[in-house]
Amino acid sequence: MEWEEEALKALERVPEFVRNKAKEKIESLALEKGKSRVSIKEVEEAYALQLGEDDSKKIAVVRCDIISEVCPGTGCLTAYENRKELFRDYGSNTKIIGFFTCGGCPGRRVFRLVNTLKRYGIEAVHLSSCMLMEEPFTKCPNKEEIKKSIEKLGITVIDGTHHEVGQYAQGSRYHVGRKSKKV
């Protein structure tokens, strides 16, 4: 079976006396998923299984209703899928179980939808970056109330999705691997 370079480097950190066994287990997991090539994702999953860790989380993203008219959500979903920026700490078994708009000012549907998602085990809600930035759109005037309504349900709120909010909220775009620039 083929191995990506990053996956091989991770395998080298496994103690030599169990490395072959670990390699077999990782390849077995990859085959179970229908993969013909081992990536770092399979190595991390095998490591989590070995330690008895459960990296499955259920999250949601709430977006600005107005901005959703010009933004299809590609940035949020791509960052999630690639575990980049504000999604970088989630394991490979994390699932987005909700992706919705606020319903318009003042965020009228957020509480109801998050309350519904509690039945499905929601653990965290990301406020999309569009709700936090000040340029080129207007910063959400109801962000704090929306955040409090979610926290009242006992759900963690994370500011941002695919922009480092501190930079973007000041009118600068920041993407990993790129320099900030004024919008």
N, C-alpha and C positions, 0 to 999 in steps of 0.2 A: 504494500500500500504506500502511496506517495505521502510525504509529510511536507507541510509548509515550513519555511526556515524558522519562523517565530515559534512554531510548535516544537520543532527539534531543539531549539535553545531551551525551552521550558523543560523538555524531557531530560536534558543534560543536568538539570538541577536536582533530579530525583537521585537518591543514593544508588550507587552502582549495583549494590547487591540485590536491589528490587527493580532495577530499571527495565529489564526484559519483561517482567511480570506486568509492570505499569504500562509498557508499550503495548502488550497484548490486550490489556483491558481497554486502553484508549482506542485501539483499532477496532475492537469489538463494538464499542459504543458508536464509533463512526459508521461501521457497517450497519448497525441497527437503524441508524438514521438514513441509510441509503447513500452514504457518502463514499467516494472512492479516494478522497484525499483528506488527511488530518489537518485541521486548522487549530489555532490557539483556543478556539471556542470549545472544541472537544477535550482538549487537555484540561481546561479550566473546569468543565463539567465533571470530568473523571476525578479531579482533585476534590471538588466539592462533595461528590458522592463518597469518596474515600474518607473524608473528614466528617461525614454525616451532616454536612451543611445543606440547607435548602435555600437555593438562591431564587426561588419563585416568589415573585411579588406581583400584585395586581395594582395597576395605576391607571390614572385617567388624565386627560388634558382638557382644560376649559379654555376656549378662545373667545376673542372679541367678536361679537355678532356683526358689527359694522365692518371690521377689517376682513371678515370671512367672505365678504362680497368681492374682494380683490385678491384674496389669498386662499389657495386650495389646501393649505396645511402641509405642503410638501416639505418645508424646512423642519417642522416639528417631527413629522413621521420619519424623515431620513435620519435625523439626529438620533431618534429612538432606535431605529433599525440597526444603525451602525454603532450604537452605544457611545455617542459622542456628546461633548459639551455637558449639558445638565442631565444627561442620561448615562454618563460614563460609569457611574458606580453600580448600575444594575447588572445582575447576572443574566445569563442567556435564557433563563426560564421565566423572566419577567414578561408580563403580558399587559398590553393596553386593553382595558375592558370598557373604556369610555373615551370618546373624542367628540366634544360637543361645544356649541357656543353658549355664551352666557344668557342668550335670549333677548338681548338688548338691555339698555340701561333701565333700571339699576342692577342688572344681573338677576333678573326675576326668576329664572329657572334653575339656577345653580344649586340651591339648597335642595330642591325636590329631586333633581337628578343624582346628586351625590348621595342623598339619603336612600334612593333606590339602589345605587351601586353598593351600598353597605351589605345588602343581601347577598351580593356576589363576592364579598371579601375585599373590597377596595381598601388599600392601605395608604395611598398617597395621591394627591391631585397636584399636577403642575399647572400653574398659571402660565399660559403661553407668553412668549416673549413680546408679542404684539400688545398684550395688556399692560406691559411694564415700560415700554419705550416712550420717549418724549418726541422723537423725530423718526421718520417723516410723518407719523400719525400722532394724534393726541393721546397722551397718557390716560389710562382708564381712571375716571374720577371716582369709581365705585370699588376700586381694587381692595381697599382695606375692609370694607363691609363684606365683600364677597369672600375674602380670606377668613374673616371672623365667622361667617356662616358655615364654612367648611370645617373650621377648627372646632366649632360648637358640636359638630357631629363626631368629634374624636379622630378626625382624619388629618394626617400631616399635609401641609401645603408647602410646595416648593416653588419659589419664584423663578420662572423661566423655563425654556425648552432648548432652543437652538442658538441662542445668543448669550454670551456672557453679559448678563443684564447690567452690571455696573458700568461697562463700557458703552453698551448700546443705549442705555437710558440717558446717557449724557450726549447722545447724538452721534456716537461713533459706532460703526459696525465692527464687530470683532468675531472672527472665525478662527478656530484653531489652525495654525499654519499660515495665517495671513496677518499682515500688519493692520492696525486700526486705521481707518480713514474717516474723515468727516463726511456725513451724508449730504 
